[in-house]
Amino acid sequence: MKIAMPILGMLIFSTVSVAQTHSVRIISETSDSKEIAEGVAARLGGATRYSIVAVPGAEIVVDITCLKLESIKGRVCNYSFDYYPDNVFLRTRIGTPGIIFDSDFVVIAEYIFDEAVKASTDAALKVSETALLKNISEYCSFPKSRKTCSIATSSHKR
């Protein structure tokens, strides 16, 4: 029994993988979006998987635009998520852009947080990066694109 316990422990802990930490920038360009963006930032920032940054250069960008609707005492927000892989000089959309309406800003922020988490799993990011690299490769294979691709590749600095 004493031998079995360490082996069991090794099996349990060896199958646990640690997710990579991703930098996230949240963009909200309207005053009606500020409270929602702060709520999403607080939720993402509280997860060990994400670190919130305020400057360009983040791997994941969350774009939130909201409008208060005084006549029905609520907000309507649209949101989208973009991924900028480290080794690629372009971005790719992750998840599905969406619209949500509610009278409670906490409900909206929590919903957008949940959608961001679903869109940014390691598997989802890998699929998006692979598709982006494939599209770039196909584009750069055309003779008219080669010069553009060589300039972009040589000057790419993140």
N, CA and C atoms as an extended XYZ file, in Angstrom:
474
Properties=species:S:1:pos:R:3:atomname:S:1:resname:S:1:resid:I:1 pbc="F F F"
N         0.818       -1.194        0.000 N   MET     1
C         0.000        0.000        0.000 CA  MET     1
C         0.860        1.256        0.000 C   MET     1
N         2.000        1.218        0.725 N   LYS     2
C         2.868        2.390        0.764 CA  LYS     2
C         3.440        2.697       -0.605 C   LYS     2
N         3.698        1.699       -1.422 N   ILE     3
C         4.243        1.903       -2.754 CA  ILE     3
C         3.167        2.424       -3.698 C   ILE     3
N         1.947        1.963       -3.540 N   ALA     4
C         0.862        2.344       -4.432 CA  ALA     4
C         0.497        3.819       -4.304 C   ALA     4
N         0.570        4.404       -3.125 N   MET     5
C         0.186        5.801       -2.917 CA  MET     5
C         1.053        6.766       -3.728 C   MET     5
N         2.394        6.660       -3.708 N   PRO     6
C         3.190        7.573       -4.535 CA  PRO     6
C         2.908        7.397       -6.027 C   PRO     6
N         2.688        6.171       -6.451 N   ILE     7
C         2.401        5.932       -7.865 CA  ILE     7
C         1.071        6.560       -8.235 C   ILE     7
N         0.068        6.401       -7.377 N   LEU     8
C        -1.239        7.005       -7.612 CA  LEU     8
C        -1.103        8.527       -7.683 C   LEU     8
N        -0.321        9.087       -6.777 N   GLY     9
C        -0.087       10.524       -6.780 CA  GLY     9
C         0.584       10.992       -8.063 C   GLY     9
N         1.561       10.228       -8.541 N   MET    10
C         2.242       10.577       -9.785 CA  MET    10
C         1.275       10.513      -10.958 C   MET    10
N         0.417        9.546      -10.976 N   LEU    11
C        -0.555        9.426      -12.065 CA  LEU    11
C        -1.532       10.586      -12.061 C   LEU    11
N        -2.000       10.961      -10.894 N   ILE    12
C        -2.958       12.069      -10.802 CA  ILE    12
C        -2.310       13.369      -11.243 C   ILE    12
N        -1.128       13.683      -10.716 N   PHE    13
C        -0.502       14.953      -11.018 CA  PHE    13
C         0.168       14.997      -12.380 C   PHE    13
N         0.516       13.883      -12.945 N   SER    14
C         1.148       13.896      -14.255 CA  SER    14
C         0.144       14.130      -15.370 C   SER    14
N        -1.135       13.898      -15.127 N   THR    15
C        -2.141       14.126      -16.160 CA  THR    15
C        -2.686       15.545      -16.126 C   THR    15
N        -2.377       16.312      -15.103 N   VAL    16
C        -2.837       17.685      -15.006 CA  VAL    16
C        -1.892       18.567      -15.812 C   VAL    16
N        -2.440       19.299      -16.758 N   SER    17
C        -1.598       20.207      -17.536 CA  SER    17
C        -1.896       21.640      -17.127 C   SER    17
N        -0.891       22.454      -17.126 N   VAL    18
C        -1.044       23.844      -16.747 CA  VAL    18
C        -1.288       24.659      -18.012 C   VAL    18
N        -2.372       25.411      -18.017 N   ALA    19
C        -2.706       26.235      -19.175 CA  ALA    19
C        -1.776       27.438      -19.235 C   ALA    19
N        -1.475       27.843      -20.425 N   GLN    20
C        -0.603       28.988      -20.642 CA  GLN    20
C        -1.335       30.268      -20.252 C   GLN    20
N        -0.608       31.236      -19.721 N   THR    21
C        -1.180       32.541      -19.395 CA  THR    21
C        -1.171       33.413      -20.648 C   THR    21
N        -2.281       34.088      -20.882 N   HIS    22
C        -2.419       34.935      -22.068 CA  HIS    22
C        -2.687       36.378      -21.647 C   HIS    22
N        -2.019       37.316      -22.315 N   SER    23
C        -2.277       38.725      -22.052 CA  SER    23
C        -3.556       39.132      -22.773 C   SER    23
N        -4.358       39.953      -22.100 N   VAL    24
C        -5.649       40.378      -22.640 CA  VAL    24
C        -5.767       41.887      -22.521 C   VAL    24
N        -6.190       42.500      -23.606 N   ARG    25
C        -6.493       43.934      -23.600 CA  ARG    25
C        -7.979       44.081      -23.872 C   ARG    25
N        -8.632       44.906      -23.082 N   ILE    26
C       -10.063       45.131      -23.266 CA  ILE    26
C       -10.265       46.542      -23.789 C   ILE    26
N       -10.944       46.618      -24.910 N   ILE    27
C       -11.211       47.905      -25.547 CA  ILE    27
C       -12.691       48.211      -25.384 C   ILE    27
N       -12.989       49.393      -24.863 N   SER    28
C       -14.368       49.874      -24.791 CA  SER    28
C       -14.323       51.359      -25.098 C   SER    28
N       -14.912       51.723      -26.199 N   GLU    29
C       -14.751       53.096      -26.670 CA  GLU    29
C       -15.912       54.023      -26.339 C   GLU    29
N       -16.939       53.510      -25.693 N   THR    30
C       -18.058       54.380      -25.316 CA  THR    30
C       -18.152       54.445      -23.802 C   THR    30
N       -18.673       55.552      -23.299 N   SER    31
C       -18.813       55.687      -21.845 CA  SER    31
C       -19.796       54.654      -21.296 C   SER    31
N       -20.769       54.248      -22.097 N   ASP    32
C       -21.732       53.234      -21.672 CA  ASP    32
C       -21.093       51.850      -21.542 C   ASP    32
N       -19.925       51.666      -22.140 N   SER    33
C       -19.239       50.371      -22.108 CA  SER    33
C       -18.295       50.222      -20.921 C   SER    33
N       -17.932       51.327      -20.295 N   LYS    34
C       -16.882       51.317      -19.281 CA  LYS    34
C       -17.162       50.344      -18.135 C   LYS    34
N       -18.351       50.397      -17.576 N   GLU    35
C       -18.701       49.542      -16.442 CA  GLU    35
C       -18.651       48.061      -16.825 C   GLU    35
N       -19.119       47.748      -18.023 N   ILE    36
C       -19.104       46.364      -18.512 CA  ILE    36
C       -17.656       45.912      -18.701 C   ILE    36
N       -16.854       46.750      -19.356 N   ALA    37
C       -15.451       46.413      -19.612 CA  ALA    37
C       -14.695       46.197      -18.304 C   ALA    37
N       -14.960       47.031      -17.305 N   GLU    38
C       -14.306       46.864      -16.002 CA  GLU    38
C       -14.718       45.545      -15.345 C   GLU    38
N       -15.985       45.169      -15.497 N   GLY    39
C       -16.456       43.898      -14.942 CA  GLY    39
C       -15.801       42.703      -15.616 C   GLY    39
N       -15.705       42.757      -16.950 N   VAL    40
C       -15.053       41.673      -17.700 CA  VAL    40
C       -13.573       41.610      -17.331 C   VAL    40
N       -12.930       42.769      -17.229 N   ALA    41
C       -11.508       42.817      -16.869 CA  ALA    41
C       -11.283       42.233      -15.475 C   ALA    41
N       -12.170       42.534      -14.548 N   ALA    42
C       -12.032       42.003      -13.190 CA  ALA    42
C       -12.154       40.480      -13.190 C   ALA    42
N       -13.107       39.952      -13.944 N   ARG    43
C       -13.290       38.493      -13.998 CA  ARG    43
C       -12.118       37.813      -14.687 C   ARG    43
N       -11.684       38.352      -15.828 N   LEU    44
C       -10.545       37.751      -16.532 CA  LEU    44
C        -9.266       37.901      -15.723 C   LEU    44
N        -9.079       39.061      -15.129 N   GLY    45
C        -7.888       39.306      -14.323 CA  GLY    45
C        -7.825       38.436      -13.083 C   GLY    45
N        -8.970       37.990      -12.616 N   GLY    46
C        -9.018       37.118      -11.452 CA  GLY    46
C        -8.699       35.662      -11.770 C   GLY    46
N        -8.665       35.339      -13.045 N   ALA    47
C        -8.333       33.972      -13.466 CA  ALA    47
C        -6.827       33.895      -13.701 C   ALA    47
N        -6.209       32.815      -13.277 N   THR    48
C        -4.761       32.687      -13.435 CA  THR    48
C        -4.355       32.540      -14.897 C   THR    48
N        -5.272       32.219      -15.750 N   ARG    49
C        -4.990       32.010      -17.173 CA  ARG    49
C        -4.770       33.323      -17.939 C   ARG    49
N        -5.237       34.436      -17.400 N   TYR    50
C        -5.192       35.711      -18.118 CA  TYR    50
C        -4.482       36.785      -17.304 C   TYR    50
N        -3.805       37.681      -18.022 N   SER    51
C        -3.266       38.887      -17.390 CA  SER    51
C        -3.751       40.074      -18.206 C   SER    51
N        -4.333       41.042      -17.546 N   ILE    52
C        -4.908       42.203      -18.211 CA  ILE    52
C        -3.808       43.228      -18.459 C   ILE    52
N        -3.745       43.741      -19.684 N   VAL    53
C        -2.785       44.788      -20.035 CA  VAL    53
C        -3.548       45.977      -20.616 C   VAL    53
N        -2.984       47.148      -20.469 N   ALA    54
C        -3.657       48.362      -20.929 CA  ALA    54
C        -3.071       48.901      -22.232 C   ALA    54
N        -2.019       48.293      -22.713 N   VAL    55
C        -1.341       48.807      -23.900 CA  VAL    55
C        -1.471       47.816      -25.059 C   VAL    55
N        -1.306       48.293      -26.284 N   PRO    56
C        -1.336       47.370      -27.426 CA  PRO    56
C        -0.254       46.300      -27.306 C   PRO    56
N        -0.485       45.173      -27.952 N   GLY    57
C         0.480       44.087      -27.934 CA  GLY    57
C        -0.027       42.847      -27.224 C   GLY    57
N        -1.273       42.886      -26.759 N   ALA    58
C        -1.841       41.728      -26.075 CA  ALA    58
C        -2.108       40.605      -27.066 C   ALA    58
N        -2.099       39.383      -26.565 N   GLU    59
C        -2.422       38.229      -27.403 CA  GLU    59
C        -3.909       38.183      -27.744 C   GLU    59
N        -4.739       38.527      -26.779 N   ILE    60
C        -6.184       38.490      -26.969 CA  ILE    60
C        -6.739       39.892      -26.738 C   ILE    60
N        -7.575       40.345      -27.669 N   VAL    61
C        -8.220       41.645      -27.529 CA  VAL    61
C        -9.726       41.425      -27.462 C   VAL    61
N       -10.328       41.951      -26.409 N   VAL    62
C       -11.774       41.896      -26.221 CA  VAL    62
C       -12.309       43.288      -26.535 C   VAL    62
N       -13.170       43.385      -27.524 N   ASP    63
C       -13.746       44.668      -27.937 CA  ASP    63
C       -15.212       44.685      -27.512 C   ASP    63
N       -15.574       45.659      -26.683 N   ILE    64
C       -16.925       45.765      -26.146 CA  ILE    64
C       -17.477       47.151      -26.452 C   ILE    64
N       -18.666       47.192      -27.031 N   THR    65
C       -19.340       48.453      -27.278 CA  THR    65
C       -20.768       48.327      -26.759 C   THR    65
N       -21.141       49.234      -25.862 N   CYS    66
C       -22.475       49.185      -25.254 CA  CYS    66
C       -23.186       50.528      -25.396 C   CYS    66
N       -24.481       50.450      -25.383 N   LEU    67
C       -25.333       51.631      -25.350 CA  LEU    67
C       -26.385       51.433      -24.273 C   LEU    67
N       -26.571       52.477      -23.445 N   LYS    68
C       -27.647       52.434      -22.456 CA  LYS    68
C       -28.943       52.782      -23.169 C   LYS    68
N       -29.976       52.052      -22.857 N   LEU    69
C       -31.300       52.305      -23.411 CA  LEU    69
C       -32.205       52.739      -22.266 C   LEU    69
N       -32.297       54.036      -22.067 N   GLU    70
C       -33.048       54.575      -20.937 CA  GLU    70
C       -34.522       54.209      -21.001 C   GLU    70
N       -35.073       54.136      -22.201 N   SER    71
C       -36.510       53.865      -22.330 CA  SER    71
C       -36.899       52.495      -21.778 C   SER    71
N       -35.978       51.543      -21.806 N   ILE    72
C       -36.279       50.209      -21.265 CA  ILE    72
C       -35.312       49.824      -20.147 C   ILE    72
N       -34.586       50.798      -19.635 N   LYS    73
C       -33.701       50.600      -18.475 CA  LYS    73
C       -32.754       49.416      -18.629 C   LYS    73
N       -31.987       49.445      -19.684 N   GLY    74
C       -31.036       48.368      -19.896 CA  GLY    74
C       -29.896       48.802      -20.798 C   GLY    74
N       -29.073       47.847      -21.146 N   ARG    75
C       -27.956       48.075      -22.061 CA  ARG    75
C       -27.949       46.995      -23.114 C   ARG    75
N       -27.527       47.395      -24.290 N   VAL    76
C       -27.262       46.435      -25.345 CA  VAL    76
C       -25.768       46.554      -25.650 C   VAL    76
N       -25.102       45.417      -25.692 N   CYS    77
C       -23.652       45.396      -25.921 CA  CYS    77
C       -23.320       44.417      -27.034 C   CYS    77
N       -22.402       44.822      -27.873 N   ASN    78
C       -21.828       43.851      -28.796 CA  ASN    78
C       -20.376       43.650      -28.400 C   ASN    78
N       -19.864       42.461      -28.711 N   TYR    79
C       -18.515       42.112      -28.292 CA  TYR    79
C       -17.888       41.203      -29.339 C   TYR    79
N       -16.561       41.233      -29.363 N   SER    80
C       -15.800       40.328      -30.230 CA  SER    80
C       -14.449       40.071      -29.581 C   SER    80
N       -13.817       38.974      -30.027 N   PHE    81
C       -12.526       38.565      -29.490 CA  PHE    81
C       -11.568       38.332      -30.647 C   PHE    81
N       -10.393       38.924      -30.571 N   ASP    82
C        -9.351       38.716      -31.580 CA  ASP    82
C        -8.128       38.123      -30.911 C   ASP    82
N        -7.436       37.285      -31.659 N   TYR    83
C        -6.232       36.609      -31.166 CA  TYR    83
C        -5.064       36.979      -32.058 C   TYR    83
N        -3.974       37.392      -31.436 N   TYR    84
C        -2.744       37.746      -32.121 CA  TYR    84
C        -1.671       36.739      -31.693 C   TYR    84
N        -1.524       35.647      -32.425 N   PRO    85
C        -0.499       34.656      -32.044 CA  PRO    85
C         0.887       35.291      -32.032 C   PRO    85
N         1.748       34.818      -31.141 N   ASP    86
C         3.095       35.376      -30.993 CA  ASP    86
C         3.920       35.331      -32.273 C   ASP    86
N         3.781       34.276      -33.033 N   ASN    87
C         4.653       34.097      -34.190 CA  ASN    87
C         4.014       34.540      -35.504 C   ASN    87
N         2.926       35.280      -35.434 N   VAL    88
C         2.212       35.711      -36.639 CA  VAL    88
C         1.990       37.215      -36.551 C   VAL    88
N         2.076       37.883      -37.695 N   PHE    89
C         1.939       39.333      -37.693 CA  PHE    89
C         0.521       39.805      -37.993 C   PHE    89
N        -0.427       38.899      -38.027 N   LEU    90
C        -1.827       39.242      -38.253 CA  LEU    90
C        -2.677       38.714      -37.105 C   LEU    90
N        -3.932       39.117      -37.100 N   ARG    91
C        -4.851       38.645      -36.069 CA  ARG    91
C        -5.871       37.701      -36.674 C   ARG    91
N        -6.543       36.979      -35.813 N   THR    92
C        -7.626       36.119      -36.233 CA  THR    92
C        -8.757       36.240      -35.224 C   THR    92
N        -9.961       36.208      -35.721 N   ARG    93
C       -11.137       36.280      -34.840 CA  ARG    93
C       -11.300       34.946      -34.142 C   ARG    93
N       -11.576       34.973      -32.852 N   ILE    94
C       -11.856       33.739      -32.110 CA  ILE    94
C       -13.264       33.856      -31.535 C   ILE    94
N       -13.913       32.726      -31.399 N   GLY    95
C       -15.285       32.755      -30.919 CA  GLY    95
C       -16.192       33.408      -31.948 C   GLY    95
N       -17.378       33.700      -31.531 N   THR    96
C       -18.357       34.332      -32.407 CA  THR    96
C       -18.722       35.685      -31.833 C   THR    96
N       -18.602       36.759      -32.613 N   PRO    97
C       -19.044       38.063      -32.106 CA  PRO    97
C       -20.514       37.962      -31.707 C   PRO    97
N       -20.910       38.703      -30.701 N   GLY    98
C       -22.276       38.584      -30.236 CA  GLY    98
C       -22.853       39.881      -29.728 C   GLY    98
N       -24.135       39.817      -29.444 N   ILE    99
C       -24.880       40.943      -28.884 CA  ILE    99
C       -25.652       40.409      -27.690 C   ILE    99
N       -25.664       41.191      -26.627 N   ILE   100
C       -26.432       40.819      -25.436 CA  ILE   100
C       -27.150       42.049      -24.911 C   ILE   100
N       -28.353       41.823      -24.411 N   PHE   101
C       -29.131       42.885      -23.781 CA  PHE   101
C       -29.553       42.420      -22.397 C   PHE   101
N       -29.430       43.315      -21.418 N   ASP   102
C       -29.935       43.025      -20.080 CA  ASP   102
C       -30.002       44.335      -19.309 C   ASP   102
N       -30.770       44.339      -18.237 N   SER   103
C       -30.853       45.526      -17.386 CA  SER   103
C       -29.777       45.525      -16.312 C   SER   103
N       -29.121       44.384      -16.112 N   ASP   104
C       -28.105       44.248      -15.070 CA  ASP   104
C       -26.719       44.143      -15.717 C   ASP   104
N       -25.853       45.128      -15.453 N   PHE   105
C       -24.531       45.123      -16.078 CA  PHE   105
C       -23.699       43.926      -15.632 C   PHE   105
N       -23.942       43.395      -14.436 N   VAL   106
C       -23.199       42.226      -13.956 CA  VAL   106
C       -23.511       41.005      -14.818 C   VAL   106
N       -24.760       40.861      -15.193 N   VAL   107
C       -25.167       39.747      -16.058 CA  VAL   107
C       -24.462       39.854      -17.414 C   VAL   107
N       -24.393       41.050      -17.955 N   ILE   108
C       -23.744       41.257      -19.253 CA  ILE   108
C       -22.250       40.958      -19.144 C   ILE   108
N       -21.603       41.495      -18.120 N   ALA   109
C       -20.160       41.277      -17.946 CA  ALA   109
C       -19.859       39.794      -17.756 C   ALA   109
N       -20.661       39.107      -16.979 N   GLU   110
C       -20.446       37.678      -16.741 CA  GLU   110
C       -20.634       36.877      -18.031 C   GLU   110
N       -21.612       37.247      -18.828 N   TYR   111
C       -21.865       36.552      -20.088 CA  TYR   111
C       -20.679       36.730      -21.045 C   TYR   111
N       -20.187       37.959      -21.163 N   ILE   112
C       -19.049       38.221      -22.050 CA  ILE   112
C       -17.803       37.498      -21.531 C   ILE   112
N       -17.603       37.485      -20.231 N   PHE   113
C       -16.492       36.730      -19.639 CA  PHE   113
C       -16.586       35.255      -20.027 C   PHE   113
N       -17.763       34.659      -19.840 N   ASP   114
C       -17.946       33.241      -20.184 CA  ASP   114
C       -17.639       32.978      -21.655 C   ASP   114
N       -18.088       33.858      -22.523 N   GLU   115
C       -17.835       33.694      -23.959 CA  GLU   115
C       -16.342       33.835      -24.270 C   GLU   115
N       -15.660       34.752      -23.586 N   ALA   116
C       -14.218       34.924      -23.791 CA  ALA   116
C       -13.457       33.673      -23.371 C   ALA   116
N       -13.848       33.089      -22.255 N   VAL   117
C       -13.189       31.866      -21.769 CA  VAL   117
C       -13.401       30.729      -22.763 C   VAL   117
N       -14.631       30.574      -23.262 N   LYS   118
C       -14.918       29.517      -24.244 CA  LYS   118
C       -14.109       29.721      -25.526 C   LYS   118
N       -13.979       30.972      -25.949 N   ALA   119
C       -13.285       31.273      -27.212 CA  ALA   119
C       -11.776       31.124      -27.104 C   ALA   119
N       -11.230       31.154      -25.887 N   SER   120
C        -9.774       31.204      -25.740 CA  SER   120
C        -9.180       29.976      -25.050 C   SER   120
N        -9.816       28.836      -25.211 N   THR   121
C        -9.181       27.616      -24.699 CA  THR   121
C        -7.906       27.379      -25.504 C   THR   121
N        -6.976       26.636      -24.946 N   ASP   122
C        -5.748       26.341      -25.685 CA  ASP   122
C        -6.058       25.669      -27.020 C   ASP   122
N        -7.028       24.768      -27.015 N   ALA   123
C        -7.395       24.073      -28.256 CA  ALA   123
C        -7.967       25.048      -29.282 C   ALA   123
N        -8.837       25.954      -28.848 N   ALA   124
C        -9.432       26.920      -29.771 CA  ALA   124
C        -8.380       27.870      -30.343 C   ALA   124
N        -7.451       28.312      -29.494 N   LEU   125
C        -6.386       29.200      -29.965 CA  LEU   125
C        -5.484       28.488      -30.966 C   LEU   125
N        -5.179       27.228      -30.711 N   LYS   126
C        -4.333       26.457      -31.619 CA  LYS   126
C        -5.016       26.288      -32.979 C   LYS   126
N        -6.309       25.975      -32.973 N   VAL   127
C        -7.060       25.830      -34.226 CA  VAL   127
C        -7.051       27.155      -34.997 C   VAL   127
N        -7.276       28.259      -34.303 N   SER   128
C        -7.288       29.573      -34.956 CA  SER   128
C        -5.921       29.934      -35.525 C   SER   128
N        -4.874       29.664      -34.758 N   GLU   129
C        -3.522       29.966      -35.224 CA  GLU   129
C        -3.165       29.113      -36.442 C   GLU   129
N        -3.500       27.845      -36.402 N   THR   130
C        -3.215       26.944      -37.525 CA  THR   130
C        -3.942       27.405      -38.786 C   THR   130
N        -5.211       27.770      -38.642 N   ALA   131
C        -5.985       28.247      -39.793 CA  ALA   131
C        -5.392       29.544      -40.340 C   ALA   131
N        -4.987       30.435      -39.462 N   LEU   132
C        -4.388       31.697      -39.899 CA  LEU   132
C        -3.092       31.448      -40.650 C   LEU   132
N        -2.241       30.589      -40.111 N   LEU   133
C        -0.972       30.280      -40.780 CA  LEU   133
C        -1.205       29.632      -42.150 C   LEU   133
N        -2.209       28.786      -42.243 N   LYS   134
C        -2.547       28.159      -43.516 CA  LYS   134
C        -2.997       29.214      -44.525 C   LYS   134
N        -3.839       30.136      -44.081 N   ASN   135
C        -4.311       31.199      -44.977 CA  ASN   135
C        -3.165       32.097      -45.435 C   ASN   135
N        -2.258       32.415      -44.521 N   ILE   136
C        -1.099       33.238      -44.885 CA  ILE   136
C        -0.230       32.492      -45.896 C   ILE   136
N        -0.006       31.224      -45.649 N   SER   137
C         0.802       30.407      -46.552 CA  SER   137
C         0.193       30.360      -47.950 C   SER   137
N        -1.109       30.158      -48.013 N   GLU   138
C        -1.785       30.131      -49.311 CA  GLU   138
C        -1.687       31.474      -50.012 C   GLU   138
N        -1.906       32.553      -49.272 N   TYR   139
C        -1.813       33.888      -49.850 CA  TYR   139
C        -0.402       34.156      -50.372 C   TYR   139
N         0.592       33.797      -49.591 N   CYS   140
C         1.979       34.065      -49.964 CA  CYS   140
C         2.480       33.161      -51.082 C   CYS   140
N         1.733       32.130      -51.415 N   SER   141
C         2.145       31.239      -52.502 CA  SER   141
C         1.848       31.835      -53.880 C   SER   141
N         1.007       32.849      -53.934 N   PHE   142
C         0.716       33.500      -55.205 CA  PHE   142
C         1.871       34.416      -55.589 C   PHE   142
N         2.307       34.379      -56.857 N   PRO   143
C         3.439       35.217      -57.278 CA  PRO   143
C         3.252       36.703      -56.962 C   PRO   143
N         2.039       37.229      -57.111 N   LYS   144
C         1.804       38.652      -56.843 CA  LYS   144
C         1.950       39.003      -55.368 C   LYS   144
N         1.855       38.016      -54.486 N   SER   145
C         1.894       38.252      -53.040 CA  SER   145
C         3.276       38.091      -52.432 C   SER   145
N         4.189       37.485      -53.145 N   ARG   146
C         5.482       37.127      -52.548 CA  ARG   146
C         6.261       38.335      -52.029 C   ARG   146
N         6.253       39.427      -52.780 N   LYS   147
C         6.993       40.609      -52.337 CA  LYS   147
C         6.387       41.159      -51.048 C   LYS   147
N         5.085       41.273      -51.014 N   THR   148
C         4.406       41.748      -49.807 CA  THR   148
C         4.710       40.843      -48.619 C   THR   148
N         4.666       39.547      -48.840 N   CYS   149
C         4.909       38.594      -47.758 CA  CYS   149
C         6.347       38.664      -47.264 C   CYS   149
N         7.298       38.840      -48.161 N   SER   150
C         8.694       38.902      -47.724 CA  SER   150
C         8.962       40.177      -46.935 C   SER   150
N         8.344       41.283      -47.324 N   ILE   151
C         8.508       42.541      -46.582 CA  ILE   151
C         7.866       42.414      -45.206 C   ILE   151
N         6.643       41.900      -45.168 N   ALA   152
C         5.925       41.763      -43.885 CA  ALA   152
C         6.658       40.810      -42.947 C   ALA   152
N         7.163       39.726      -43.463 N   THR   153
C         7.855       38.743      -42.637 CA  THR   153
C         9.152       39.296      -42.079 C   THR   153
N         9.911       40.023      -42.905 N   SER   154
C        11.200       40.541      -42.455 CA  SER   154
C        11.065       41.718      -41.487 C   SER   154
N         9.938       42.451      -41.570 N   SER   155
C         9.780       43.614      -40.687 CA  SER   155
C         8.882       43.350      -39.497 C   SER   155
N         8.398       42.133      -39.350 N   HIS   156
C         7.483       41.800      -38.255 CA  HIS   156
C         8.202       41.842      -36.922 C   HIS   156
N         7.725       42.751      -36.080 N   LYS   157
C         8.229       42.833      -34.712 CA  LYS   157
C         7.027       43.031      -33.825 C   LYS   157
N         6.865       42.206      -32.853 N   ARG   158
C         5.704       42.272      -31.969 CA  ARG   158
C         6.047       43.023      -30.717 C   ARG   158
